Amino acid sequence: MAGNPQTWSVLPHENLSEVDDGILTVTGTLHMPLMDFPRRMTVVRLRDHRLIIYNAIALNEAEMAKLERLGTPAFIIVPGVFHRRDAKIWKDRYPAIQVIAPTGVRAAAEKVVPVDASNIVVDDPDVEFFGLPGTDGREAVLVVRRPSGTTIILNDLVGNMRVSSGFAGWVRRLTGFAGDEPQFPFFAKRVIVKDKAALKAQFEKWADDRTLKRVLVSHGEPIDQPREALRKLANGLG
């Protein structure tokens, strides 16, 4: 993980885009020793116009203004041990915001920023947050229901990069983040997945959900045929 900035530090990123009512997402680029690596932040608006920030990324002032017009930042979710880089500067910018890290991530997150809780309590039946079964709290998931369909927001467990040419592409394919279809990166299979049967059952449950419209992941493109993809991923767990 790149060093954690102490002041608001903006790295290259795209503009926020709305993928569904009250669900915005933005991709940025994180410079790594061997390559530049894409990352995604997702913003979810609750019924009372508070915002959940999943995998916080510092944005330029124009995009932050757009985000603030959507609602009031109330929660930062640190979804994985390598996704804490911008958590402190978000907390500094919004002192009242609550920092949330699932149980398997909390110790790592607290090395960067104080963590308020491992769960979110919100008065919104359309939004559900939990540690993903089979990961011992190492992967946080948001499920957001809208009239148009359901969105699942995952972190490192599934990679879905398509642009994979050159040396950087070779590394992404080698590590399992890039390929012809969504897949488990090797890091996820070795470090995050602890109970294949429990994870498989959750993926199969999601795959059976006819309202499921998309899956967003922190590294890669949105999965726009999610039921088929989740079924394949479940089958790959044995």
N, C-alpha and C positions, 0 to 999 in steps of 0.2 A: 504494500500500500504506500502511495506517495505520502510525503510529510503532511502533517495537519497544520493548516494555516491558522494564525492568531488574529488576523484581520480579514475583512471581507475581501476575498481573492477570487476573481472571476476567471475561469478557464474557458476555452472555446466551447460554444454551445449553440444549438439551434434555437428557434423560437418556440414558445409554448404552443401546443395545439390541443384542441378539444376533441377527444375521441368519443365522448358521450356527455350527456347532461351532467355538468359538475365534475367531470373527470378530465383533467389536463395532464399532458405528459410532455417531456422535453428530453432530448438527448444531448450529451456533451462529450468531450474528449478529455481523457486523463492520460498524461504523459507517463509512460512506464519505461524502465531501463532498456527494453528491447523493442518497444513499439508504442504507438498511441492506441489507447484502448477505449472503446465507446462505453458510456454508462447512461443510465436513464433515471430520471426522477419522475414520480407520478404524484399528482395533487388531487385529493378527493374532497369535495365539499359536502359537509353534513347538512341536515335539514335546517339547522339553526345558523348556517353560513360560517361555522367554524371550519377550518381546513386541516386535513391530515396530509403531512408531507412525508412521502415514502421515499427513502434514499435521497436525502437532501443534497442539492447542488446549488452553489452560489450562482445567481444569475445577474445579468447586467440590470441597471436601474429601470430601463424600459420594461423588461420582462417581469421584474419584481413588482412594478406598479400594476401590470396586468394581473399578476397573481393576487395582489392585495385588493383589486377590484372584485375578484371572485369571492373573497371572504377574509376572515381573520385567521392567520396561522395559529393553530392551537396545539398540534401534536407533531413531533418529528419521530418517525420510526427509523431506527437504525436496524436494518433488516438482516445484516450479516457482519461478521468480524472484519471484513475488508471494506465496509461501507460506512465508516465513521468519519471520514476526512473532513467534511464540512459541517458536522453536527455542532461543534463548539461555536463557530461563527454565526450559525443560525440562532443558537441559544443566546449569544451576545446581542444579536440584532433584535430578537424578540424575547426579552427576559421572562415573560409569563408563559412561554411555550413549554409544554411538557415533553420530555425526552423519553421515548419508549424503546426498550430493547428486549427481545424475547430472552428467556432464561439462559439459553446456550450462547448468547451474544453479550449479555449484560456485563460480564467481567471485562471483556475487551473494550466495550463502549465506554465504560467508566474510567478507563485510562486516558480518555480524551475529554469527556464531558460528564457531569453528574447525570445519572439516570433516575427518573422519577418512578418508573414502574415497568413491569414486564407485560402489562396488558393495558388496553384502552377501555374505559367505560364511557360510552356515548349513548345518548338517548336518540338513537337512530336505527330502526329495525332494518334499514336497507344496507347497512354497513357492518361487516363482521371482521374482526381481527383475531388471529390465533397463531400459535406456534404450530407449524405443519406436522401432522402425525408422522412418526417414523424418522424425525430429524433431531430428537432430543432438544428441541428449542433452538436449533441452529439456523432455522429458516422461518422468517415471519411472512405471513400471507394476509392480504386484504381481499375480501370478497365484497363487491359492490353491485347491488341490484338496482336496475333502472327499468322503466317501462319498455325500453327497447331491447333489454337483455342484460345478462350478467357479465361482469368483468372480474377476472381473477388477476391479482397482482402478485407476482413471485419475484424472487431475488436471484441468487446464484444457482439455484437448483437446476434450472433449465437454461441452456444457451440457444440462441436462434440467430446467429450472425450469418449473413449471406455474402457480403463482400469479403473475400478471403484470398486475394492475390498477393504475390510478392512474399517477402520474408515474413512480414507481419501476418499475412494470411496463413502461411505455413505454420507459424506458432499457434495461431488461433485454432486451426484444424487439429494440430498436434495435441492441444490441451482440451479439445472437445467443445470449445465454445462456438465454433463455426462448422457448418456442414450443409448438406442439402435439405435438411429438415431439423426440427427441434430435437435436441438431444441432451443427455446428462453430461456436463463437463466432467473430466476425470477427477478434478478437485472435489466436485459435488459427490461423486460416487464414493470417494475414499473418506471424506471428512464430514459431509453433511448427512448422508443417508446412513442411518443406524438400524432401521427396522424396515426391510424391504416389503414385508407383508403389509404393514400398517400404511406405508406410503402408497403401495399398489391399490389398496382398498380405497384410499382417499381419491386417487386419480380416477379409478373406475367410477366412483360416485359422481365426480365432476363430469366425466365423459357421458354419463347417463342423463345429465341435466340438459333438457331441451332448450332452456333459456340461455345457456352459455353462449356468449357472443365473441369473446376474445380473451386471450391471456397476454398480459404485459410482463416482460422480463427485464431485468436490469441490464443485460448485455445481449442486444439483438433486436430484431424486428418484432412487432406485435404478431402473435400467433392468431391468424384470422380463420383458421379451421380447427378450433381448439378441441372439439370433442374427438375428432379423429386422431389429432396429435397426442392427446392425453391417453387415449386407448393404446396407441403404439408404445408410448413411454411406459405405461403400466405393464404391458406384455413383456417389455424388455427387462422388467424387474424379476421375471421368473414366476 
